[in-house]
Amino acid sequence: MKGSDGDGWHVVCVLVEITYTFRDQARLAYGHCERMTWQEDGWVIGAGAHPVPGPSTWPGTELASSAGWLAWAETGQG
């Protein structure tokens, strides 16, 4: 989460690494942020200006960690 203004509004970011393989392999990393707001029973993309993007880097690197990106962790709960 990049920012928040109370319990019902957050700027949430994801950093993904995509690998495509057909004949050759191509990789890319992409960071994306959206304004999220709570409506009725779930989170939706909120109205307003698009938030400033998060820093772009490769997931799992020291640079990603120093920029504040966290690794996704499966907890086995849910």
mmCIF file of the N, C-alpha and C atoms, coordinates in Angstrom:
data_MODEL
# 
_entry.id   MODEL 
# 
loop_
_atom_site.group_PDB 
_atom_site.id 
_atom_site.type_symbol 
_atom_site.label_atom_id 
_atom_site.label_alt_id 
_atom_site.label_comp_id 
_atom_site.label_asym_id 
_atom_site.label_entity_id 
_atom_site.label_seq_id 
_atom_site.pdbx_PDB_ins_code 
_atom_site.Cartn_x 
_atom_site.Cartn_y 
_atom_site.Cartn_z 
_atom_site.occupancy 
_atom_site.B_iso_or_equiv 
_atom_site.pdbx_formal_charge 
_atom_site.auth_seq_id 
_atom_site.auth_comp_id 
_atom_site.auth_asym_id 
_atom_site.auth_atom_id 
_atom_site.pdbx_PDB_model_num 
ATOM 1   N N  . MET A 1 1  ? 0.851   -1.156  0.000   1.00 0.00 ? 1  MET A N  1 
ATOM 2   C CA . MET A 1 1  ? 0.000   0.000   0.000   1.00 0.00 ? 1  MET A CA 1 
ATOM 3   C C  . MET A 1 1  ? 0.904   1.228   0.000   1.00 0.00 ? 1  MET A C  1 
ATOM 4   N N  . LYS A 1 2  ? 0.659   2.115   -0.934  1.00 0.00 ? 2  LYS A N  1 
ATOM 5   C CA . LYS A 1 2  ? 1.489   3.302   -1.098  1.00 0.00 ? 2  LYS A CA 1 
ATOM 6   C C  . LYS A 1 2  ? 1.010   4.459   -0.228  1.00 0.00 ? 2  LYS A C  1 
ATOM 7   N N  . GLY A 1 3  ? -0.301  4.550   -0.028  1.00 0.00 ? 3  GLY A N  1 
ATOM 8   C CA . GLY A 1 3  ? -0.837  5.641   0.768   1.00 0.00 ? 3  GLY A CA 1 
ATOM 9   C C  . GLY A 1 3  ? -2.246  5.323   1.231   1.00 0.00 ? 3  GLY A C  1 
ATOM 10  N N  . SER A 1 4  ? -2.740  6.100   2.189   1.00 0.00 ? 4  SER A N  1 
ATOM 11  C CA . SER A 1 4  ? -4.061  5.849   2.747   1.00 0.00 ? 4  SER A CA 1 
ATOM 12  C C  . SER A 1 4  ? -4.632  7.140   3.295   1.00 0.00 ? 4  SER A C  1 
ATOM 13  N N  . ASP A 1 5  ? -5.948  7.224   3.274   1.00 0.00 ? 5  ASP A N  1 
ATOM 14  C CA . ASP A 1 5  ? -6.657  8.349   3.883   1.00 0.00 ? 5  ASP A CA 1 
ATOM 15  C C  . ASP A 1 5  ? -7.834  7.767   4.651   1.00 0.00 ? 5  ASP A C  1 
ATOM 16  N N  . GLY A 1 6  ? -7.524  7.060   5.725   1.00 0.00 ? 6  GLY A N  1 
ATOM 17  C CA . GLY A 1 6  ? -8.561  6.403   6.508   1.00 0.00 ? 6  GLY A CA 1 
ATOM 18  C C  . GLY A 1 6  ? -8.759  4.965   6.057   1.00 0.00 ? 6  GLY A C  1 
ATOM 19  N N  . ASP A 1 7  ? -9.827  4.342   6.573   1.00 0.00 ? 7  ASP A N  1 
ATOM 20  C CA . ASP A 1 7  ? -10.072 2.932   6.287   1.00 0.00 ? 7  ASP A CA 1 
ATOM 21  C C  . ASP A 1 7  ? -10.697 2.673   4.921   1.00 0.00 ? 7  ASP A C  1 
ATOM 22  N N  . GLY A 1 8  ? -11.310 3.687   4.302   1.00 0.00 ? 8  GLY A N  1 
ATOM 23  C CA . GLY A 1 8  ? -12.058 3.451   3.075   1.00 0.00 ? 8  GLY A CA 1 
ATOM 24  C C  . GLY A 1 8  ? -11.389 3.899   1.804   1.00 0.00 ? 8  GLY A C  1 
ATOM 25  N N  . TRP A 1 9  ? -10.135 4.347   1.842   1.00 0.00 ? 9  TRP A N  1 
ATOM 26  C CA . TRP A 1 9  ? -9.451  4.832   0.642   1.00 0.00 ? 9  TRP A CA 1 
ATOM 27  C C  . TRP A 1 9  ? -7.969  4.541   0.745   1.00 0.00 ? 9  TRP A C  1 
ATOM 28  N N  . HIS A 1 10 ? -7.409  3.880   -0.269  1.00 0.00 ? 10 HIS A N  1 
ATOM 29  C CA . HIS A 1 10 ? -5.988  3.541   -0.291  1.00 0.00 ? 10 HIS A CA 1 
ATOM 30  C C  . HIS A 1 10 ? -5.448  3.652   -1.712  1.00 0.00 ? 10 HIS A C  1 
ATOM 31  N N  . VAL A 1 11 ? -4.158  3.916   -1.836  1.00 0.00 ? 11 VAL A N  1 
ATOM 32  C CA . VAL A 1 11 ? -3.456  3.751   -3.107  1.00 0.00 ? 11 VAL A CA 1 
ATOM 33  C C  . VAL A 1 11 ? -2.671  2.454   -2.976  1.00 0.00 ? 11 VAL A C  1 
ATOM 34  N N  . VAL A 1 12 ? -3.000  1.494   -3.836  1.00 0.00 ? 12 VAL A N  1 
ATOM 35  C CA . VAL A 1 12 ? -2.429  0.156   -3.768  1.00 0.00 ? 12 VAL A CA 1 
ATOM 36  C C  . VAL A 1 12 ? -1.619  -0.095  -5.036  1.00 0.00 ? 12 VAL A C  1 
ATOM 37  N N  . CYS A 1 13 ? -0.436  -0.680  -4.870  1.00 0.00 ? 13 CYS A N  1 
ATOM 38  C CA . CYS A 1 13 ? 0.456   -0.936  -5.996  1.00 0.00 ? 13 CYS A CA 1 
ATOM 39  C C  . CYS A 1 13 ? 0.840   -2.412  -6.048  1.00 0.00 ? 13 CYS A C  1 
ATOM 40  N N  . VAL A 1 14 ? 1.052   -2.904  -7.264  1.00 0.00 ? 14 VAL A N  1 
ATOM 41  C CA . VAL A 1 14 ? 1.579   -4.247  -7.463  1.00 0.00 ? 14 VAL A CA 1 
ATOM 42  C C  . VAL A 1 14 ? 2.775   -4.158  -8.402  1.00 0.00 ? 14 VAL A C  1 
ATOM 43  N N  . LEU A 1 15 ? 3.756   -4.991  -8.158  1.00 0.00 ? 15 LEU A N  1 
ATOM 44  C CA . LEU A 1 15 ? 4.939   -5.100  -9.007  1.00 0.00 ? 15 LEU A CA 1 
ATOM 45  C C  . LEU A 1 15 ? 4.980   -6.530  -9.506  1.00 0.00 ? 15 LEU A C  1 
ATOM 46  N N  . VAL A 1 16 ? 4.885   -6.710  -10.806 1.00 0.00 ? 16 VAL A N  1 
ATOM 47  C CA . VAL A 1 16 ? 4.839   -8.054  -11.363 1.00 0.00 ? 16 VAL A CA 1 
ATOM 48  C C  . VAL A 1 16 ? 5.998   -8.286  -12.319 1.00 0.00 ? 16 VAL A C  1 
ATOM 49  N N  . GLU A 1 17 ? 6.385   -9.527  -12.412 1.00 0.00 ? 17 GLU A N  1 
ATOM 50  C CA . GLU A 1 17 ? 7.355   -9.961  -13.413 1.00 0.00 ? 17 GLU A CA 1 
ATOM 51  C C  . GLU A 1 17 ? 6.636   -10.935 -14.328 1.00 0.00 ? 17 GLU A C  1 
ATOM 52  N N  . ILE A 1 18 ? 6.684   -10.675 -15.624 1.00 0.00 ? 18 ILE A N  1 
ATOM 53  C CA . ILE A 1 18 ? 6.006   -11.505 -16.603 1.00 0.00 ? 18 ILE A CA 1 
ATOM 54  C C  . ILE A 1 18 ? 7.060   -12.145 -17.494 1.00 0.00 ? 18 ILE A C  1 
ATOM 55  N N  . THR A 1 19 ? 6.966   -13.450 -17.676 1.00 0.00 ? 19 THR A N  1 
ATOM 56  C CA . THR A 1 19 ? 7.851   -14.178 -18.581 1.00 0.00 ? 19 THR A CA 1 
ATOM 57  C C  . THR A 1 19 ? 6.997   -14.818 -19.659 1.00 0.00 ? 19 THR A C  1 
ATOM 58  N N  . TYR A 1 20 ? 7.344   -14.552 -20.916 1.00 0.00 ? 20 TYR A N  1 
ATOM 59  C CA . TYR A 1 20 ? 6.633   -15.112 -22.056 1.00 0.00 ? 20 TYR A CA 1 
ATOM 60  C C  . TYR A 1 20 ? 7.603   -15.993 -22.832 1.00 0.00 ? 20 TYR A C  1 
ATOM 61  N N  . THR A 1 21 ? 7.203   -17.222 -23.095 1.00 0.00 ? 21 THR A N  1 
ATOM 62  C CA . THR A 1 21 ? 8.051   -18.135 -23.857 1.00 0.00 ? 21 THR A CA 1 
ATOM 63  C C  . THR A 1 21 ? 7.254   -18.713 -25.015 1.00 0.00 ? 21 THR A C  1 
ATOM 64  N N  . PHE A 1 22 ? 7.764   -18.533 -26.224 1.00 0.00 ? 22 PHE A N  1 
ATOM 65  C CA . PHE A 1 22 ? 7.208   -19.193 -27.393 1.00 0.00 ? 22 PHE A CA 1 
ATOM 66  C C  . PHE A 1 22 ? 8.374   -19.850 -28.108 1.00 0.00 ? 22 PHE A C  1 
ATOM 67  N N  . ARG A 1 23 ? 9.061   -19.133 -28.944 1.00 0.00 ? 23 ARG A N  1 
ATOM 68  C CA . ARG A 1 23 ? 10.306  -19.641 -29.527 1.00 0.00 ? 23 ARG A CA 1 
ATOM 69  C C  . ARG A 1 23 ? 11.495  -19.121 -28.733 1.00 0.00 ? 23 ARG A C  1 
ATOM 70  N N  . ASP A 1 24 ? 11.389  -17.883 -28.335 1.00 0.00 ? 24 ASP A N  1 
ATOM 71  C CA . ASP A 1 24 ? 12.375  -17.252 -27.471 1.00 0.00 ? 24 ASP A CA 1 
ATOM 72  C C  . ASP A 1 24 ? 11.676  -16.858 -26.186 1.00 0.00 ? 24 ASP A C  1 
ATOM 73  N N  . GLN A 1 25 ? 12.430  -16.352 -25.261 1.00 0.00 ? 25 GLN A N  1 
ATOM 74  C CA . GLN A 1 25 ? 11.858  -15.933 -23.987 1.00 0.00 ? 25 GLN A CA 1 
ATOM 75  C C  . GLN A 1 25 ? 12.013  -14.428 -23.837 1.00 0.00 ? 25 GLN A C  1 
ATOM 76  N N  . ALA A 1 26 ? 10.955  -13.794 -23.366 1.00 0.00 ? 26 ALA A N  1 
ATOM 77  C CA . ALA A 1 26 ? 10.981  -12.361 -23.096 1.00 0.00 ? 26 ALA A CA 1 
ATOM 78  C C  . ALA A 1 26 ? 10.491  -12.140 -21.669 1.00 0.00 ? 26 ALA A C  1 
ATOM 79  N N  . ARG A 1 27 ? 11.098  -11.195 -20.985 1.00 0.00 ? 27 ARG A N  1 
ATOM 80  C CA . ARG A 1 27 ? 10.708  -10.876 -19.597 1.00 0.00 ? 27 ARG A CA 1 
ATOM 81  C C  . ARG A 1 27 ? 10.489  -9.383  -19.471 1.00 0.00 ? 27 ARG A C  1 
ATOM 82  N N  . LEU A 1 28 ? 9.559   -9.020  -18.596 1.00 0.00 ? 28 LEU A N  1 
ATOM 83  C CA . LEU A 1 28 ? 9.371   -7.620  -18.266 1.00 0.00 ? 28 LEU A CA 1 
ATOM 84  C C  . LEU A 1 28 ? 8.897   -7.516  -16.834 1.00 0.00 ? 28 LEU A C  1 
ATOM 85  N N  . ALA A 1 29 ? 9.176   -6.382  -16.232 1.00 0.00 ? 29 ALA A N  1 
ATOM 86  C CA . ALA A 1 29 ? 8.684   -6.078  -14.890 1.00 0.00 ? 29 ALA A CA 1 
ATOM 87  C C  . ALA A 1 29 ? 7.859   -4.810  -15.001 1.00 0.00 ? 29 ALA A C  1 
ATOM 88  N N  . TYR A 1 30 ? 6.769   -4.760  -14.248 1.00 0.00 ? 30 TYR A N  1 
ATOM 89  C CA . TYR A 1 30 ? 5.844   -3.642  -14.367 1.00 0.00 ? 30 TYR A CA 1 
ATOM 90  C C  . TYR A 1 30 ? 5.237   -3.330  -13.007 1.00 0.00 ? 30 TYR A C  1 
ATOM 91  N N  . GLY A 1 31 ? 5.326   -2.087  -12.595 1.00 0.00 ? 31 GLY A N  1 
ATOM 92  C CA . GLY A 1 31 ? 4.692   -1.636  -11.365 1.00 0.00 ? 31 GLY A CA 1 
ATOM 93  C C  . GLY A 1 31 ? 3.464   -0.808  -11.698 1.00 0.00 ? 31 GLY A C  1 
ATOM 94  N N  . HIS A 1 32 ? 2.349   -1.081  -11.033 1.00 0.00 ? 32 HIS A N  1 
ATOM 95  C CA . HIS A 1 32 ? 1.098   -0.386  -11.331 1.00 0.00 ? 32 HIS A CA 1 
ATOM 96  C C  . HIS A 1 32 ? 0.395   -0.014  -10.030 1.00 0.00 ? 32 HIS A C  1 
ATOM 97  N N  . CYS A 1 33 ? -0.095  1.215   -9.956  1.00 0.00 ? 33 CYS A N  1 
ATOM 98  C CA . CYS A 1 33 ? -0.809  1.697   -8.769  1.00 0.00 ? 33 CYS A CA 1 
ATOM 99  C C  . CYS A 1 33 ? -2.211  2.163   -9.153  1.00 0.00 ? 33 CYS A C  1 
ATOM 100 N N  . GLU A 1 34 ? -3.163  1.962   -8.263  1.00 0.00 ? 34 GLU A N  1 
ATOM 101 C CA . GLU A 1 34 ? -4.540  2.421   -8.459  1.00 0.00 ? 34 GLU A CA 1 
ATOM 102 C C  . GLU A 1 34 ? -5.092  2.979   -7.154  1.00 0.00 ? 34 GLU A C  1 
ATOM 103 N N  . ARG A 1 35 ? -6.000  3.945   -7.288  1.00 0.00 ? 35 ARG A N  1 
ATOM 104 C CA . ARG A 1 35 ? -6.761  4.454   -6.150  1.00 0.00 ? 35 ARG A CA 1 
ATOM 105 C C  . ARG A 1 35 ? -7.872  3.446   -5.866  1.00 0.00 ? 35 ARG A C  1 
ATOM 106 N N  . MET A 1 36 ? -7.929  2.919   -4.680  1.00 0.00 ? 36 MET A N  1 
ATOM 107 C CA . MET A 1 36 ? -8.947  1.926   -4.328  1.00 0.00 ? 36 MET A CA 1 
ATOM 108 C C  . MET A 1 36 ? -9.848  2.501   -3.237  1.00 0.00 ? 36 MET A C  1 
ATOM 109 N N  . THR A 1 37 ? -11.143 2.269   -3.374  1.00 0.00 ? 37 THR A N  1 
ATOM 110 C CA . THR A 1 37 ? -12.100 2.728   -2.383  1.00 0.00 ? 37 THR A CA 1 
ATOM 111 C C  . THR A 1 37 ? -13.073 1.595   -2.063  1.00 0.00 ? 37 THR A C  1 
ATOM 112 N N  . TRP A 1 38 ? -13.561 1.593   -0.834  1.00 0.00 ? 38 TRP A N  1 
ATOM 113 C CA . TRP A 1 38 ? -14.485 0.550   -0.390  1.00 0.00 ? 38 TRP A CA 1 
ATOM 114 C C  . TRP A 1 38 ? -15.897 0.974   -0.766  1.00 0.00 ? 38 TRP A C  1 
ATOM 115 N N  . GLN A 1 39 ? -16.617 0.098   -1.485  1.00 0.00 ? 39 GLN A N  1 
ATOM 116 C CA . GLN A 1 39 ? -18.013 0.353   -1.825  1.00 0.00 ? 39 GLN A CA 1 
ATOM 117 C C  . GLN A 1 39 ? -18.830 -0.880  -1.517  1.00 0.00 ? 39 GLN A C  1 
ATOM 118 N N  . GLU A 1 40 ? -19.795 -0.730  -0.665  1.00 0.00 ? 40 GLU A N  1 
ATOM 119 C CA . GLU A 1 40 ? -20.709 -1.790  -0.236  1.00 0.00 ? 40 GLU A CA 1 
ATOM 120 C C  . GLU A 1 40 ? -19.971 -2.976  0.359   1.00 0.00 ? 40 GLU A C  1 
ATOM 121 N N  . ASP A 1 41 ? -19.552 -3.947  -0.462  1.00 0.00 ? 41 ASP A N  1 
ATOM 122 C CA . ASP A 1 41 ? -18.937 -5.145  0.099   1.00 0.00 ? 41 ASP A CA 1 
ATOM 123 C C  . ASP A 1 41 ? -17.613 -5.501  -0.562  1.00 0.00 ? 41 ASP A C  1 
ATOM 124 N N  . GLY A 1 42 ? -16.931 -4.516  -1.160  1.00 0.00 ? 42 GLY A N  1 
ATOM 125 C CA . GLY A 1 42 ? -15.648 -4.835  -1.786  1.00 0.00 ? 42 GLY A CA 1 
ATOM 126 C C  . GLY A 1 42 ? -14.891 -3.607  -2.250  1.00 0.00 ? 42 GLY A C  1 
ATOM 127 N N  . TRP A 1 43 ? -13.631 -3.816  -2.598  1.00 0.00 ? 43 TRP A N  1 
ATOM 128 C CA . TRP A 1 43 ? -12.764 -2.753  -3.077  1.00 0.00 ? 43 TRP A CA 1 
ATOM 129 C C  . TRP A 1 43 ? -12.966 -2.564  -4.571  1.00 0.00 ? 43 TRP A C  1 
ATOM 130 N N  . VAL A 1 44 ? -13.037 -1.315  -5.020  1.00 0.00 ? 44 VAL A N  1 
ATOM 131 C CA . VAL A 1 44 ? -13.141 -0.967  -6.435  1.00 0.00 ? 44 VAL A CA 1 
ATOM 132 C C  . VAL A 1 44 ? -12.148 0.151   -6.728  1.00 0.00 ? 44 VAL A C  1 
ATOM 133 N N  . ILE A 1 45 ? -11.809 0.320   -8.009  1.00 0.00 ? 45 ILE A N  1 
ATOM 134 C CA . ILE A 1 45 ? -10.937 1.428   -8.396  1.00 0.00 ? 45 ILE A CA 1 
ATOM 135 C C  . ILE A 1 45 ? -11.692 2.723   -8.187  1.00 0.00 ? 45 ILE A C  1 
ATOM 136 N N  . GLY A 1 46 ? -11.083 3.651   -7.457  1.00 0.00 ? 46 GLY A N  1 
ATOM 137 C CA . GLY A 1 46 ? -11.732 4.900   -7.092  1.00 0.00 ? 46 GLY A CA 1 
ATOM 138 C C  . GLY A 1 46 ? -11.621 5.961   -8.172  1.00 0.00 ? 46 GLY A C  1 
ATOM 139 N N  . ALA A 1 47 ? -12.500 6.952   -8.080  1.00 0.00 ? 47 ALA A N  1 
ATOM 140 C CA . ALA A 1 47 ? -12.498 8.081   -9.008  1.00 0.00 ? 47 ALA A CA 1 
ATOM 141 C C  . ALA A 1 47 ? -11.342 9.022   -8.681  1.00 0.00 ? 47 ALA A C  1 
ATOM 142 N N  . GLY A 1 48 ? -10.995 9.848   -9.640  1.00 0.00 ? 48 GLY A N  1 
ATOM 143 C CA . GLY A 1 48 ? -9.966  10.848  -9.408  1.00 0.00 ? 48 GLY A CA 1 
ATOM 144 C C  . GLY A 1 48 ? -8.754  10.636  -10.295 1.00 0.00 ? 48 GLY A C  1 
ATOM 145 N N  . ALA A 1 49 ? -7.797  11.509  -10.102 1.00 0.00 ? 49 ALA A N  1 
ATOM 146 C CA . ALA A 1 49 ? -6.572  11.459  -10.897 1.00 0.00 ? 49 ALA A CA 1 
ATOM 147 C C  . ALA A 1 49 ? -5.817  10.161  -10.640 1.00 0.00 ? 49 ALA A C  1 
ATOM 148 N N  . HIS A 1 50 ? -5.149  9.679   -11.682 1.00 0.00 ? 50 HIS A N  1 
ATOM 149 C CA . HIS A 1 50 ? -4.339  8.469   -11.547 1.00 0.00 ? 50 HIS A CA 1 
ATOM 150 C C  . HIS A 1 50 ? -3.164  8.759   -10.613 1.00 0.00 ? 50 HIS A C  1 
ATOM 151 N N  . PRO A 1 51 ? -2.881  7.873   -9.657  1.00 0.00 ? 51 PRO A N  1 
ATOM 152 C CA . PRO A 1 51 ? -1.778  8.135   -8.729  1.00 0.00 ? 51 PRO A CA 1 
ATOM 153 C C  . PRO A 1 51 ? -0.410  8.059   -9.409  1.00 0.00 ? 51 PRO A C  1 
ATOM 154 N N  . VAL A 1 52 ? 0.549   8.686   -8.790  1.00 0.00 ? 52 VAL A N  1 
ATOM 155 C CA . VAL A 1 52 ? 1.925   8.616   -9.272  1.00 0.00 ? 52 VAL A CA 1 
ATOM 156 C C  . VAL A 1 52 ? 2.368   7.161   -9.204  1.00 0.00 ? 52 VAL A C  1 
ATOM 157 N N  . PRO A 1 53 ? 3.001   6.652   -10.261 1.00 0.00 ? 53 PRO A N  1 
ATOM 158 C CA . PRO A 1 53 ? 3.406   5.241   -10.238 1.00 0.00 ? 53 PRO A CA 1 
ATOM 159 C C  . PRO A 1 53 ? 4.469   4.960   -9.188  1.00 0.00 ? 53 PRO A C  1 
ATOM 160 N N  . GLY A 1 54 ? 4.509   3.718   -8.746  1.00 0.00 ? 54 GLY A N  1 
ATOM 161 C CA . GLY A 1 54 ? 5.562   3.279   -7.838  1.00 0.00 ? 54 GLY A CA 1 
ATOM 162 C C  . GLY A 1 54 ? 6.872   3.170   -8.599  1.00 0.00 ? 54 GLY A C  1 
ATOM 163 N N  . PRO A 1 55 ? 7.988   3.122   -7.894  1.00 0.00 ? 55 PRO A N  1 
ATOM 164 C CA . PRO A 1 55 ? 9.277   2.993   -8.571  1.00 0.00 ? 55 PRO A CA 1 
ATOM 165 C C  . PRO A 1 55 ? 9.362   1.679   -9.345  1.00 0.00 ? 55 PRO A C  1 
ATOM 166 N N  . SER A 1 56 ? 9.896   1.753   -10.546 1.00 0.00 ? 56 SER A N  1 
ATOM 167 C CA . SER A 1 56 ? 9.989   0.581   -11.409 1.00 0.00 ? 56 SER A CA 1 
ATOM 168 C C  . SER A 1 56 ? 11.315  -0.136  -11.192 1.00 0.00 ? 56 SER A C  1 
ATOM 169 N N  . THR A 1 57 ? 11.238  -1.428  -10.938 1.00 0.00 ? 57 THR A N  1 
ATOM 170 C CA . THR A 1 57 ? 12.422  -2.252  -10.725 1.00 0.00 ? 57 THR A CA 1 
ATOM 171 C C  . THR A 1 57 ? 12.029  -3.716  -10.884 1.00 0.00 ? 57 THR A C  1 
ATOM 172 N N  . TRP A 1 58 ? 12.976  -4.617  -10.824 1.00 0.00 ? 58 TRP A N  1 
ATOM 173 C CA . TRP A 1 58 ? 12.685  -6.044  -10.916 1.00 0.00 ? 58 TRP A CA 1 
ATOM 174 C C  . TRP A 1 58 ? 12.264  -6.578  -9.554  1.00 0.00 ? 58 TRP A C  1 
ATOM 175 N N  . PRO A 1 59 ? 11.175  -7.356  -9.489  1.00 0.00 ? 59 PRO A N  1 
ATOM 176 C CA . PRO A 1 59 ? 10.743  -7.950  -8.220  1.00 0.00 ? 59 PRO A CA 1 
ATOM 177 C C  . PRO A 1 59 ? 11.850  -8.823  -7.620  1.00 0.00 ? 59 PRO A C  1 
ATOM 178 N N  . GLY A 1 60 ? 11.935  -8.810  -6.304  1.00 0.00 ? 60 GLY A N  1 
ATOM 179 C CA . GLY A 1 60 ? 12.861  -9.676  -5.593  1.00 0.00 ? 60 GLY A CA 1 
ATOM 180 C C  . GLY A 1 60 ? 14.293  -9.188  -5.527  1.00 0.00 ? 60 GLY A C  1 
ATOM 181 N N  . THR A 1 61 ? 14.572  -8.005  -6.066  1.00 0.00 ? 61 THR A N  1 
ATOM 182 C CA . THR A 1 61 ? 15.940  -7.482  -6.036  1.00 0.00 ? 61 THR A CA 1 
ATOM 183 C C  . THR A 1 61 ? 16.137  -6.582  -4.819  1.00 0.00 ? 61 THR A C  1 
ATOM 184 N N  . GLU A 1 62 ? 17.392  -6.297  -4.520  1.00 0.00 ? 62 GLU A N  1 
ATOM 185 C CA . GLU A 1 62 ? 17.704  -5.377  -3.429  1.00 0.00 ? 62 GLU A CA 1 
ATOM 186 C C  . GLU A 1 62 ? 17.129  -3.990  -3.708  1.00 0.00 ? 62 GLU A C  1 
ATOM 187 N N  . LEU A 1 63 ? 17.174  -3.565  -4.979  1.00 0.00 ? 63 LEU A N  1 
ATOM 188 C CA . LEU A 1 63 ? 16.604  -2.268  -5.356  1.00 0.00 ? 63 LEU A CA 1 
ATOM 189 C C  . LEU A 1 63 ? 15.097  -2.234  -5.093  1.00 0.00 ? 63 LEU A C  1 
ATOM 190 N N  . ALA A 1 64 ? 14.397  -3.320  -5.409  1.00 0.00 ? 64 ALA A N  1 
ATOM 191 C CA . ALA A 1 64 ? 12.954  -3.387  -5.141  1.00 0.00 ? 64 ALA A CA 1 
ATOM 192 C C  . ALA A 1 64 ? 12.684  -3.274  -3.646  1.00 0.00 ? 64 ALA A C  1 
ATOM 193 N N  . SER A 1 65 ? 13.466  -3.966  -2.854  1.00 0.00 ? 65 SER A N  1 
ATOM 194 C CA . SER A 1 65 ? 13.311  -3.912  -1.405  1.00 0.00 ? 65 SER A CA 1 
ATOM 195 C C  . SER A 1 65 ? 13.573  -2.510  -0.866  1.00 0.00 ? 65 SER A C  1 
ATOM 196 N N  . SER A 1 66 ? 14.625  -1.859  -1.348  1.00 0.00 ? 66 SER A N  1 
ATOM 197 C CA . SER A 1 66 ? 14.943  -0.516  -0.862  1.00 0.00 ? 66 SER A CA 1 
ATOM 198 C C  . SER A 1 66 ? 13.913  0.506   -1.327  1.00 0.00 ? 66 SER A C  1 
ATOM 199 N N  . ALA A 1 67 ? 13.192  0.206   -2.434  1.00 0.00 ? 67 ALA A N  1 
ATOM 200 C CA . ALA A 1 67 ? 12.134  1.100   -2.914  1.00 0.00 ? 67 ALA A CA 1 
ATOM 201 C C  . ALA A 1 67 ? 10.821  0.878   -2.170  1.00 0.00 ? 67 ALA A C  1 
ATOM 202 N N  . GLY A 1 68 ? 10.770  -0.145  -1.310  1.00 0.00 ? 68 GLY A N  1 
ATOM 203 C CA . GLY A 1 68 ? 9.573   -0.385  -0.511  1.00 0.00 ? 68 GLY A CA 1 
ATOM 204 C C  . GLY A 1 68 ? 8.673   -1.495  -1.009  1.00 0.00 ? 68 GLY A C  1 
ATOM 205 N N  . TRP A 1 69 ? 9.033   -2.166  -2.109  1.00 0.00 ? 69 TRP A N  1 
ATOM 206 C CA . TRP A 1 69 ? 8.226   -3.274  -2.596  1.00 0.00 ? 69 TRP A CA 1 
ATOM 207 C C  . TRP A 1 69 ? 8.400   -4.474  -1.677  1.00 0.00 ? 69 TRP A C  1 
ATOM 208 N N  . LEU A 1 70 ? 7.304   -5.135  -1.354  1.00 0.00 ? 70 LEU A N  1 
ATOM 209 C CA . LEU A 1 70 ? 7.333   -6.326  -0.510  1.00 0.00 ? 70 LEU A CA 1 
ATOM 210 C C  . LEU A 1 70 ? 7.025   -7.552  -1.352  1.00 0.00 ? 70 LEU A C  1 
ATOM 211 N N  . ALA A 1 71 ? 7.581   -8.688  -0.986  1.00 0.00 ? 71 ALA A N  1 
ATOM 212 C CA . ALA A 1 71 ? 7.315   -9.937  -1.689  1.00 0.00 ? 71 ALA A CA 1 
ATOM 213 C C  . ALA A 1 71 ? 5.966   -10.495 -1.247  1.00 0.00 ? 71 ALA A C  1 
ATOM 214 N N  . TRP A 1 72 ? 5.246   -11.094 -2.184  1.00 0.00 ? 72 TRP A N  1 
ATOM 215 C CA . TRP A 1 72 ? 3.988   -11.775 -1.865  1.00 0.00 ? 72 TRP A CA 1 
ATOM 216 C C  . TRP A 1 72 ? 4.316   -13.017 -1.077  1.00 0.00 ? 72 TRP A C  1 
ATOM 217 N N  . ALA A 1 73 ? 3.603   -13.262 0.000   1.00 0.00 ? 73 ALA A N  1 
ATOM 218 C CA . ALA A 1 73 ? 3.864   -14.438 0.829   1.00 0.00 ? 73 ALA A CA 1 
ATOM 219 C C  . ALA A 1 73 ? 2.564   -15.198 1.051   1.00 0.00 ? 73 ALA A C  1 
ATOM 220 N N  . GLU A 1 74 ? 2.547   -16.438 0.644   1.00 0.00 ? 74 GLU A N  1 
ATOM 221 C CA . GLU A 1 74 ? 1.406   -17.308 0.916   1.00 0.00 ? 74 GLU A CA 1 
ATOM 222 C C  . GLU A 1 74 ? 1.465   -17.745 2.372   1.00 0.00 ? 74 GLU A C  1 
ATOM 223 N N  . THR A 1 75 ? 0.359   -17.618 3.097   1.00 0.00 ? 75 THR A N  1 
ATOM 224 C CA . THR A 1 75 ? 0.357   -17.963 4.515   1.00 0.00 ? 75 THR A CA 1 
ATOM 225 C C  . THR A 1 75 ? -0.294  -19.314 4.773   1.00 0.00 ? 75 THR A C  1 
ATOM 226 N N  . GLY A 1 76 ? -0.995  -19.853 3.781   1.00 0.00 ? 76 GLY A N  1 
ATOM 227 C CA . GLY A 1 76 ? -1.711  -21.106 4.000   1.00 0.00 ? 76 GLY A CA 1 
ATOM 228 C C  . GLY A 1 76 ? -3.021  -20.891 4.728   1.00 0.00 ? 76 GLY A C  1 
ATOM 229 N N  . GLN A 1 77 ? -3.374  -19.626 4.987   1.00 0.00 ? 77 GLN A N  1 
ATOM 230 C CA . GLN A 1 77 ? -4.630  -19.306 5.653   1.00 0.00 ? 77 GLN A CA 1 
ATOM 231 C C  . GLN A 1 77 ? -5.601  -18.759 4.619   1.00 0.00 ? 77 GLN A C  1 
ATOM 232 N N  . GLY A 1 78 ? -6.863  -18.825 4.925   1.00 0.00 ? 78 GLY A N  1 
ATOM 233 C CA . GLY A 1 78 ? -7.810  -18.194 4.031   1.00 0.00 ? 78 GLY A CA 1 
ATOM 234 C C  . GLY A 1 78 ? -8.804  -19.107 3.577   1.00 0.00 ? 78 GLY A C  1 
# 
